[in-house]
Amino acid sequence: MIDGCAAGRAGTADELAQVAALLMGPDGGFISGSDFLVDGGVTAAWRFGDLGRR
């Protein structure tokens, strides 16, 4: 799964914490009813095929 994602690596705890901080902090006050895929591009690659790596 990791080999097939655009990022080519697993996410770090800090990267996941940054998304949580955005959603729970003042900068995320207007965000509602949204899904955030924090998966390094795995879902996009699964749906649309090989996306290449950066």
Secondary structure, DSSP 8 states (H G I E B T S, - for coil): --TTSSS-S---HHHHHHHHHHHHSGGGTT--S-----STTHHHHHHH------
